[in-house]
Amino acid sequence: MNRLKLYLEENKENELHPSEIANILRELDEEEFSKAITLIPKEIIGDVALALPDRYFGDIVESLEVHELKEAISELESDDQTDFMQELQEHDEEIASEVFESLDKEDQQDIIRLQNYDDDQAGAYMQTEVFTANKDEVVQKVVNNFAKLKKANELENVHTLFITTNEGILRYSIDLEDLLIFDFSKTLHENIKESNESFEPISARDTDDISDVVQTFEEYDLSVVPIVNNKNMLIGRITSDDIYDIISEQATEQMYHLAGVDDEAEEDEDILKAGKKRASWLGINLVTAILASIVIGLFSDTIESVVALAILMPIVASMGGNAGTQTLTVVVRQLALGDISHTDATRIIKKEVSISLLNGLIFATVMGIITSIWFDNGILLGVVIALSMLINLLMAGLFGATIPLLLKKMDVDPAIGSTVILTTVTDIVGFFSFLGLATIILL
């Protein structure tokens, strides 16, 4: 806690960084944490709470009174206000109701408005605070207005001016640095008409999928995107810092799904909830493992006759599983980044199968030679494992690419369940091809 006191003292004249305070708080034990919360200025404690992992949120809420929570939320931008209230409702609905009723009407309206959007819609992530001007306003007046709002701390992270008509229709988007070279005695519209540059805005609808908005940011290297409704009226903006958070969340979600765990359950401190989610996938995995064992059981006589097969079986399954996981990971990630279009399926499958075939030929040859040297009379056994490994790696590439593409076509998250399906395929194909070929060639 001494480190927090020192940081607050050293920066009392400067801007405090919520993320830095959050990093300090993470290092404190439960007792120190509760005391440290009282030291943090209430105008930034909302940002600090959102910068911390969810498990700390309850401790922060319990350390503050309703009026302090109200002050903390009031200092946040509309999108962060909505996130804070959402977490507060999940923690304690009664306190959340008290805090919400104490907020200004404008803040209440913004929160209700943003909560009405679905989680995958752009409107759920936008800020309603935007710097706008009418196209017929004189530039000098616009600059004076901006300076006034900035001094009053009513604007934050603003680098772009959005220009609208009298009806609120979005017409232009101008970086503030470009605004400075305009003729201050003329209107915005006059300056734009005289300019050789295009100020057409790259916007998004409030009902657009947030993944499409993320792609727009990446494609055009934007710092902000204006959000409009179905009448093209400006209603908010999404900034790059929000996009970075979304990208991070999506990446985390994909990693969890590929591992067969639920991202929301893992962030929760409830052991039973997380355990239940994991158990469901482990149960499915158990069923697939039993299927693979049944395949092995079909060739029990072959294994008894050639004991070396039991030694070599795990190699075939492991190589197929790892090769398939490589393909699966690449395809799922490219789908998430939008690098694969709906017409790309054939190209991707051909590429991944070709890579798997190449690696299959290399490692099948290597393993065939090793096996022929390792075991007495191992030449035929080397042929068996080489052919089996080639078949399994080929199937791993095919199904590693095909499974996520099919799931995407079915509007299912490609990361969910792909690993379990792929493991089932590579295990069964690996064991069946290896033991089947052994039965034909060796016996």
Backbone torsions as a table, in degrees:
resi	resn	phi	psi	omega
1	MET	NA	-26.4	177.9
2	ASN	-61.6	-35.1	179.1
3	ARG	-64.1	-38.3	178.6
4	LEU	-66.0	-45.2	178.8
5	LYS	-58.5	-43.3	-179.5
6	LEU	-63.8	-42.9	180.0
7	TYR	-63.3	-44.4	-179.7
8	LEU	-65.1	-36.5	-179.9
9	GLU	-69.6	-43.0	-177.4
10	GLU	-69.0	-26.7	-174.5
11	ASN	-112.3	17.2	-176.7
12	LYS	-65.0	-23.2	178.5
13	GLU	-95.1	-8.4	-177.2
14	ASN	-115.1	178.8	178.2
15	GLU	-74.2	129.1	177.5
16	LEU	-84.9	140.1	-178.4
17	HIS	-102.6	113.0	-178.6
18	PRO	-55.4	-37.4	-178.6
19	SER	-65.6	-35.8	177.9
20	GLU	-67.6	-41.8	177.7
21	ILE	-64.5	-40.4	178.8
22	ALA	-61.0	-40.1	178.8
23	ASN	-63.0	-37.6	178.4
24	ILE	-68.6	-42.9	-178.3
25	LEU	-62.4	-33.5	-179.4
26	ARG	-60.3	-27.2	-175.6
27	GLU	-84.6	-6.5	-175.1
28	LEU	-90.8	151.4	173.8
29	ASP	-80.4	177.8	-171.9
30	GLU	-60.3	-42.7	-178.0
31	GLU	-68.2	-44.9	179.9
32	GLU	-65.7	-35.9	-179.1
33	PHE	-59.6	-47.8	-178.6
34	SER	-61.5	-39.1	178.9
35	LYS	-70.5	-38.1	-176.7
36	ALA	-65.5	-32.8	-179.2
37	ILE	-58.2	-36.4	-177.7
38	THR	-69.1	-17.4	-178.7
39	LEU	-85.4	-19.7	-174.1
40	ILE	-79.9	131.7	177.5
41	PRO	-56.5	135.2	-174.0
42	LYS	-64.6	-23.9	-178.0
43	GLU	-72.1	-14.3	179.0
44	ILE	-119.2	-2.3	-174.8
45	ILE	-66.8	-26.5	175.7
46	GLY	-64.4	-43.6	177.0
47	ASP	-64.5	-37.9	178.5
48	VAL	-63.4	-44.6	-179.2
49	ALA	-60.3	-40.1	-178.9
50	LEU	-75.6	-21.8	178.7
51	ALA	-80.7	-18.4	-179.7
52	LEU	-87.4	155.4	172.8
53	PRO	-59.0	155.0	-174.4
54	ASP	-56.6	-28.9	-175.1
55	ARG	-65.7	-17.3	179.6
56	TYR	-88.7	-13.7	-171.0
57	PHE	-59.7	-44.3	-178.9
58	GLY	-60.7	-39.3	179.7
59	ASP	-65.0	-37.6	179.1
60	ILE	-67.0	-46.4	-179.7
61	VAL	-59.5	-43.0	-178.0
62	GLU	-70.9	-14.9	179.0
63	SER	-92.0	-2.6	-175.5
64	LEU	-123.4	149.7	174.3
65	GLU	-83.6	167.0	-178.8
66	VAL	-58.7	-43.1	-178.5
67	HIS	-67.3	-29.5	177.0
68	GLU	-73.3	-38.2	175.6
69	LEU	-63.9	-39.9	178.7
70	LYS	-61.3	-43.2	179.3
71	GLU	-64.7	-40.8	-179.5
72	ALA	-63.0	-43.2	-178.6
73	ILE	-70.1	-37.7	-178.0
74	SER	-61.6	-27.5	-178.3
75	GLU	-82.2	-10.2	-177.9
76	LEU	-85.7	157.3	171.7
77	GLU	-74.9	162.4	-169.2
78	SER	-57.8	-40.7	-179.8
79	ASP	-66.6	-38.2	177.7
80	ASP	-72.4	-33.9	175.4
81	GLN	-59.4	-43.0	-179.4
82	THR	-64.8	-43.3	178.6
83	ASP	-62.4	-43.4	-179.3
84	PHE	-62.9	-46.6	-179.5
85	MET	-64.8	-35.3	178.2
86	GLN	-62.3	-45.9	178.9
87	GLU	-66.7	-37.4	180.0
88	LEU	-65.9	-39.3	177.2
89	GLN	-63.7	-39.0	178.9
90	GLU	-69.3	-30.7	-179.3
91	HIS	-79.6	-48.3	-177.5
92	ASP	-157.3	104.9	-176.0
93	GLU	-64.5	-34.3	-178.8
94	GLU	-66.4	-47.5	177.8
95	ILE	-63.9	-41.5	-180.0
96	ALA	-58.6	-40.6	179.7
97	SER	-65.4	-42.6	178.9
98	GLU	-62.5	-45.7	-178.6
99	VAL	-64.5	-43.6	-178.5
100	PHE	-61.2	-42.9	-179.6
101	GLU	-65.5	-24.4	-178.8
102	SER	-84.4	-12.5	-177.7
103	LEU	-75.0	159.0	175.4
104	ASP	-62.6	151.7	-179.2
105	LYS	-57.7	-38.0	-179.1
106	GLU	-64.6	-43.0	177.5
107	ASP	-64.2	-40.3	178.9
108	GLN	-61.2	-44.2	-179.1
109	GLN	-63.5	-41.0	179.1
110	ASP	-63.5	-43.9	-178.6
111	ILE	-63.8	-46.7	179.3
112	ILE	-61.2	-42.1	-178.4
113	ARG	-62.2	-45.4	-178.3
114	LEU	-73.2	-31.8	179.3
115	GLN	-70.2	-18.5	-179.2
116	ASN	-76.0	-13.9	178.5
117	TYR	-82.9	152.0	173.5
118	ASP	-71.4	159.0	-176.4
119	ASP	-62.8	-24.7	-177.6
120	ASP	-97.5	6.7	-179.6
121	GLN	-96.6	146.2	-177.2
122	ALA	-58.8	-35.6	-178.1
123	GLY	-59.9	-26.1	-179.5
124	ALA	-71.1	-16.6	-175.9
125	TYR	-111.2	0.4	-174.4
126	MET	-86.1	158.8	170.4
127	GLN	-101.7	138.1	179.2
128	THR	-84.5	-12.5	178.9
129	GLU	-79.4	112.8	179.2
130	VAL	-135.3	150.8	176.5
131	PHE	-95.7	112.1	-175.8
132	THR	-125.9	162.0	174.4
133	ALA	-151.4	152.8	176.1
134	ASN	-78.3	144.1	-176.7
135	LYS	-60.6	-21.8	-178.2
136	ASP	-95.9	5.8	178.2
137	GLU	-77.6	146.9	176.3
138	VAL	-74.5	140.4	-174.8
139	VAL	-58.3	-41.0	-178.9
140	GLN	-58.3	-40.7	178.6
141	LYS	-65.6	-38.8	179.4
142	VAL	-64.2	-44.9	179.6
143	VAL	-63.1	-43.2	178.8
144	ASN	-62.4	-40.1	-179.9
145	ASN	-65.3	-40.9	178.8
146	PHE	-63.0	-45.0	-179.9
147	ALA	-60.9	-39.9	179.7
148	LYS	-64.2	-46.2	-180.0
149	LEU	-65.7	-37.5	-179.0
150	LYS	-67.8	-41.8	178.6
151	LYS	-64.6	-31.4	-179.5
152	ALA	-84.5	4.1	-179.1
153	ASN	58.2	31.0	178.2
154	GLU	-92.6	-7.7	177.2
155	LEU	-125.4	140.7	179.9
156	GLU	-141.2	137.9	176.4
157	ASN	55.8	48.4	-178.9
158	VAL	-107.1	121.4	177.0
159	HIS	-129.0	-0.6	-174.1
160	THR	-135.8	138.8	174.9
161	LEU	-102.7	128.5	176.4
162	PHE	-101.8	128.3	-175.4
163	ILE	-107.7	129.8	-175.3
164	THR	-125.4	168.2	173.1
165	THR	-85.2	179.9	177.9
166	ASN	-61.0	-25.9	-178.6
167	GLU	-89.5	1.0	179.6
168	GLY	87.4	9.9	179.2
169	ILE	-75.4	130.8	179.8
170	LEU	-71.2	127.5	-179.2
171	ARG	-116.6	-44.9	-174.8
172	TYR	-139.0	161.8	175.7
173	SER	-136.0	121.7	-174.3
174	ILE	-128.0	128.3	172.9
175	ASP	-66.3	144.1	-177.1
176	LEU	-61.8	-29.9	179.0
177	GLU	-67.9	-30.2	175.4
178	ASP	-74.9	-31.6	179.5
179	LEU	-62.5	-33.0	-176.9
180	LEU	-66.4	-21.2	-179.5
181	ILE	-96.9	4.1	175.7
182	PHE	-73.5	162.2	172.4
183	ASP	-77.7	111.5	-173.0
184	PHE	-66.0	-16.1	-177.9
185	SER	-89.6	-8.1	-178.7
186	LYS	-106.3	167.3	178.9
187	THR	-77.6	166.0	177.9
188	LEU	-61.3	-43.8	-177.5
189	HIS	-64.2	-39.4	178.6
190	GLU	-63.7	-43.3	179.3
191	ASN	-63.2	-41.9	-178.3
192	ILE	-65.9	-40.8	179.4
193	LYS	-63.6	-35.3	-178.5
194	GLU	-80.6	-16.0	-176.9
195	SER	-82.2	151.3	177.1
196	ASN	-89.3	-5.7	-177.2
197	GLU	-91.1	158.0	176.0
198	SER	-99.3	130.9	179.7
199	PHE	-115.4	25.2	177.7
200	GLU	-64.7	129.9	-176.2
201	PRO	-80.4	146.0	169.9
202	ILE	-96.9	104.9	-172.9
203	SER	-116.2	175.1	176.9
204	ALA	-139.0	151.3	176.5
205	ARG	-79.9	150.3	179.4
206	ASP	-65.5	-21.3	179.9
207	THR	-96.1	2.0	178.4
208	ASP	-66.1	152.2	175.1
209	ASP	-67.7	134.2	-176.6
210	ILE	-62.5	-28.1	177.9
211	SER	-63.8	-35.1	177.4
212	ASP	-68.6	-35.9	178.2
213	VAL	-67.3	-40.2	176.8
214	VAL	-58.8	-43.9	178.4
215	GLN	-63.0	-36.8	178.1
216	THR	-63.3	-43.7	177.0
217	PHE	-58.3	-46.1	-176.5
218	GLU	-70.6	-39.0	-176.8
219	GLU	-67.4	-40.6	-176.1
220	TYR	-104.4	3.5	178.5
221	ASP	53.4	56.0	-174.2
222	LEU	-94.6	158.4	173.8
223	SER	-105.4	-19.2	179.4
224	VAL	-156.6	147.2	175.2
225	VAL	-128.7	124.7	176.4
226	PRO	-71.6	144.4	-179.9
227	ILE	-111.1	128.3	-178.2
228	VAL	-121.0	160.7	176.0
229	ASN	-92.2	-170.0	-176.1
230	ASN	-69.9	-9.6	175.9
231	LYS	-101.2	8.7	-179.0
232	ASN	67.3	22.4	175.9
233	MET	-85.0	134.1	-179.4
234	LEU	-68.7	123.9	-178.9
235	ILE	-126.2	-6.5	179.9
236	GLY	174.9	-168.5	179.4
237	ARG	-151.0	155.7	171.2
238	ILE	-121.9	128.5	-176.7
239	THR	-102.7	164.7	-174.7
240	SER	-62.4	-32.0	-179.9
241	ASP	-65.0	-34.4	175.8
242	ASP	-68.3	-37.7	179.5
243	ILE	-64.3	-40.9	177.9
244	TYR	-59.7	-40.9	178.6
245	ASP	-63.6	-41.4	-179.2
246	ILE	-65.0	-43.5	179.3
247	ILE	-60.9	-42.7	179.0
248	SER	-62.7	-43.7	179.7
249	GLU	-63.7	-41.6	-179.4
250	GLN	-66.2	-39.4	179.1
251	ALA	-65.0	-42.3	178.4
252	THR	-62.7	-44.1	180.0
253	GLU	-60.3	-42.2	179.6
254	GLN	-64.4	-44.0	180.0
255	MET	-61.5	-42.7	179.0
256	TYR	-64.1	-44.2	-178.2
257	HIS	-64.9	-38.7	178.4
258	LEU	-65.0	-27.8	178.1
259	ALA	-88.9	-2.0	178.3
260	GLY	78.4	29.3	176.6
261	VAL	-124.6	159.4	-177.0
262	ASP	-96.2	126.1	-175.4
263	ASP	-64.1	-40.4	-179.3
264	GLU	-67.1	-40.8	179.7
265	ALA	-65.5	-36.7	-178.0
266	GLU	-70.9	-27.7	177.7
267	GLU	-78.7	-17.0	179.9
268	ASP	-82.2	145.0	179.5
269	GLU	-81.8	-6.5	-179.8
270	ASP	-72.5	108.8	-176.9
271	ILE	-63.5	-40.6	-178.3
272	LEU	-63.7	-39.9	-179.0
273	LYS	-64.4	-47.3	179.7
274	ALA	-66.3	-41.6	-179.8
275	GLY	-62.7	-38.7	179.5
276	LYS	-64.4	-43.0	179.8
277	LYS	-63.7	-42.5	179.8
278	ARG	-67.1	-39.4	-176.8
279	ALA	-62.1	-34.3	-179.0
280	SER	-62.0	-41.3	179.2
281	TRP	-74.9	-35.4	177.2
282	LEU	-64.6	-35.2	177.2
283	GLY	-62.8	-44.0	177.5
284	ILE	-62.9	-41.9	179.6
285	ASN	-62.7	-36.4	178.1
286	LEU	-62.4	-41.9	178.7
287	VAL	-61.5	-44.0	-179.9
288	THR	-66.7	-35.0	177.5
289	ALA	-65.4	-37.7	177.7
290	ILE	-64.5	-40.7	177.7
291	LEU	-59.7	-42.3	178.3
292	ALA	-64.6	-37.6	178.8
293	SER	-67.0	-35.8	177.4
294	ILE	-62.4	-41.3	177.6
295	VAL	-60.5	-43.5	178.4
296	ILE	-62.3	-40.7	-179.4
297	GLY	-61.4	-29.2	179.1
298	LEU	-63.9	-22.7	-176.7
299	PHE	-115.9	29.7	-177.8
300	SER	-60.1	-38.3	179.5
301	ASP	-64.0	-39.7	178.6
302	THR	-63.8	-42.9	-179.5
303	ILE	-64.4	-39.2	178.7
304	GLU	-65.2	-34.0	-179.0
305	SER	-76.4	-36.1	-179.4
306	VAL	-124.8	90.9	-174.7
307	VAL	-61.8	-28.9	-179.0
308	ALA	-59.1	-25.5	179.8
309	LEU	-60.7	-38.1	-179.9
310	ALA	-64.3	-30.7	179.6
311	ILE	-73.8	-36.8	-172.8
312	LEU	-90.0	-19.8	-177.7
313	MET	-53.6	-47.3	-178.1
314	PRO	-59.8	-29.2	-179.2
315	ILE	-65.4	-44.5	-179.3
316	VAL	-62.7	-47.1	-178.4
317	ALA	-66.0	-41.9	-178.1
318	SER	-64.7	-44.6	179.7
319	MET	-63.3	-41.8	178.3
320	GLY	-65.2	-43.1	-180.0
321	GLY	-62.7	-43.3	-179.3
322	ASN	-68.9	-41.3	178.6
323	ALA	-63.7	-41.3	178.7
324	GLY	-65.5	-39.5	179.2
325	THR	-64.0	-39.0	176.9
326	GLN	-58.9	-50.5	179.8
327	THR	-61.7	-46.2	-178.8
328	LEU	-58.7	-46.7	-178.5
329	THR	-61.5	-44.1	-179.5
330	VAL	-63.0	-46.8	-177.0
331	VAL	-67.7	-43.3	179.2
332	VAL	-61.6	-43.0	-179.0
333	ARG	-67.0	-41.4	179.6
334	GLN	-66.4	-35.5	175.0
335	LEU	-63.6	-41.5	-179.6
336	ALA	-65.4	-35.6	-178.9
337	LEU	-83.4	-6.4	-179.5
338	GLY	78.7	17.9	-179.2
339	ASP	-80.6	-9.3	179.7
340	ILE	-117.6	120.3	177.9
341	SER	-90.3	173.3	-177.8
342	HIS	-68.4	-14.8	179.0
343	THR	-95.7	0.2	-173.3
344	ASP	-91.6	-3.0	-171.8
345	ALA	-55.5	-48.4	-177.5
346	THR	-62.8	-42.2	179.9
347	ARG	-62.1	-44.7	-178.0
348	ILE	-65.2	-44.0	-179.5
349	ILE	-63.1	-44.4	178.7
350	LYS	-60.3	-43.5	-178.6
351	LYS	-62.8	-49.3	-176.1
352	GLU	-68.5	-37.5	177.2
353	VAL	-65.6	-38.9	179.4
354	SER	-64.3	-43.5	178.3
355	ILE	-62.8	-44.2	-180.0
356	SER	-64.4	-39.3	178.8
357	LEU	-64.0	-42.9	179.1
358	LEU	-62.1	-49.8	178.7
359	ASN	-65.0	-35.8	178.4
360	GLY	-60.8	-44.8	179.0
361	LEU	-62.1	-41.6	-179.0
362	ILE	-65.2	-53.8	-173.4
363	PHE	-77.2	-26.3	174.6
364	ALA	-65.2	-42.2	178.4
365	THR	-64.1	-46.1	-179.8
366	VAL	-60.2	-48.2	-177.0
367	MET	-69.7	-33.0	177.1
368	GLY	-63.0	-43.2	179.0
369	ILE	-65.8	-45.0	179.8
370	ILE	-59.8	-44.0	-178.4
371	THR	-64.4	-41.6	-178.9
372	SER	-64.6	-29.6	177.7
373	ILE	-83.5	-36.8	-173.5
374	TRP	-65.9	-44.2	-173.6
375	PHE	-110.5	149.7	175.0
376	ASP	-64.7	138.5	-178.1
377	ASN	51.9	43.1	-171.9
378	GLY	-91.0	7.1	-177.6
379	ILE	-63.3	-48.3	179.3
380	LEU	-66.6	-37.3	177.1
381	LEU	-64.1	-36.0	176.1
382	GLY	-64.0	-39.0	177.1
383	VAL	-63.4	-42.5	-179.3
384	VAL	-61.0	-50.6	-176.6
385	ILE	-70.3	-31.8	178.6
386	ALA	-65.9	-47.1	178.8
387	LEU	-64.1	-41.6	-179.5
388	SER	-64.5	-43.1	-180.0
389	MET	-65.6	-38.3	178.0
390	LEU	-62.5	-45.8	179.2
391	ILE	-62.1	-44.9	-175.3
392	ASN	-68.8	-40.0	178.5
393	LEU	-67.9	-34.7	177.2
394	LEU	-64.6	-44.3	178.2
395	MET	-67.7	-34.4	178.8
396	ALA	-63.2	-43.3	177.8
397	GLY	-66.2	-41.8	-179.4
398	LEU	-63.9	-52.3	-176.9
399	PHE	-76.1	-29.8	176.8
400	GLY	-62.3	-31.9	177.1
401	ALA	-87.8	-38.4	-173.3
402	THR	-72.9	-41.5	-175.4
403	ILE	-57.8	-54.3	180.0
404	PRO	-64.9	-33.2	178.4
405	LEU	-66.4	-39.5	177.8
406	LEU	-67.8	-42.5	178.9
407	LEU	-62.7	-39.7	177.6
408	LYS	-62.7	-41.7	179.3
409	LYS	-63.5	-29.6	179.4
410	MET	-88.7	8.3	-178.9
411	ASP	60.6	35.3	174.2
412	VAL	-112.1	139.9	178.3
413	ASP	-54.5	119.1	-177.0
414	PRO	-60.5	-23.1	-178.3
415	ALA	-76.9	-25.8	-175.2
416	ILE	-77.0	118.8	173.7
417	GLY	80.6	-9.3	-176.3
418	SER	-61.8	-43.1	-176.5
419	THR	-63.1	-43.7	-179.5
420	VAL	-63.6	-44.6	179.3
421	ILE	-62.2	-45.6	-177.8
422	LEU	-63.6	-44.4	179.4
423	THR	-59.6	-40.5	177.6
424	THR	-59.9	-46.4	-178.5
425	VAL	-62.7	-50.5	-175.8
426	THR	-66.6	-36.1	178.4
427	ASP	-66.7	-50.0	-177.1
428	ILE	-66.3	-46.6	178.8
429	VAL	-62.7	-42.9	-179.4
430	GLY	-61.6	-51.6	-179.0
431	PHE	-66.0	-43.1	-176.8
432	PHE	-65.9	-45.0	-179.0
433	SER	-67.0	-41.8	-178.0
434	PHE	-66.1	-51.8	-177.6
435	LEU	-72.7	-34.3	177.2
436	GLY	-64.5	-46.5	177.9
437	LEU	-64.6	-37.4	178.1
438	ALA	-62.4	-40.5	179.5
439	THR	-63.3	-40.5	-177.5
440	ILE	-74.4	-43.6	-171.5
441	ILE	-88.4	-38.7	-171.2
442	LEU	-91.9	-26.4	-175.3
443	LEU	-106.8	NA	NA
